[in-house]
Amino acid sequence: MNGNRRGFTLIELLVVIGILAILSIVVILVINPTELLKQARDSSRVSDLATINSALNLYVVDNSSGSLGTASTTLYIHT
């Protein structure tokens, strides 16, 4: 009754799981998803600042008598 049994041994399964774990760690370290997210946020902020700059330039061109403030204006920033 001990015929041809085919299957994987525990050692083979552990070796495969170990190799997959090592490969996944290497991929995560190479791709570095947190850095990609930081770069995406930075590019979004740069784009938003360019949009604000364009809007302010249009305001200044359209309203030559308009004022954007003086050099002695105090700006309070809360972080």
N, C-alpha and C positions, 0 to 999 in steps of 0.2 A: 503494500500500500504506500510505499515511499517513492512514488513515481516522479516524473519530471515536474518539479515545482519551480515556477519561474517567478521572480520578484526581486526586489532590492533588499539588501541587508541594511541593518541600522547604520553600519559604518559608511556605506555608500551614500545613504541619505544625509548623514551628518556632514560628509565631505562636500556634497553638493550645496547644502544650506550654508556652509562656511564660505564656499567660493562665491555664492550669490551675495552674502553679507559683505564680503570684501569688495566685490565689484560695485555694490550699491554705495558703499562708503566712499570709494574712489570717485564715482560719478557725482555724488553730492559735494565733495570737496572741490572738484574741478568746476562744476557749474556754479556753485556758490549762490544759491537763490537769494540770500539776504542782500548781497551786493547788487544783484540784478534789480531787486525791488527798490533799493536806494537810488540806483541810476534812473529808474523809471520815475520815481518821485521828483528827483532833481530836474529831469527834462521837462516834467509837467510844470514845475515851478518856473523854470526859465521861459517856457511858452506863455505862462500866465503873466509874467513880468513884461514880456514883449507886447502882449495884448494891452496891458495897462499903459505902457509907454506910448503905444500907437494911439490909444484913446486920448491921452493927455496932449499929444502933439496935435491931434485933430481939434481938440478944444482950444488950444492956443491959436491955431491958424484961423478958426472960425470966430473966435471971440478975442479980438486983439485988445479990447479994453478989459477983459477978464483978468483976474489975479489968481495966482496959485499960492499966494502967501509971500511973506518977506523973509529975509535971511535971519531976522531976529526972532522968528516964531519958535516957540518952545514945543517940542514934540515929546509926549509922554508915551512910553511903551511899557505894557504890562506883559510879563512872561509867566 
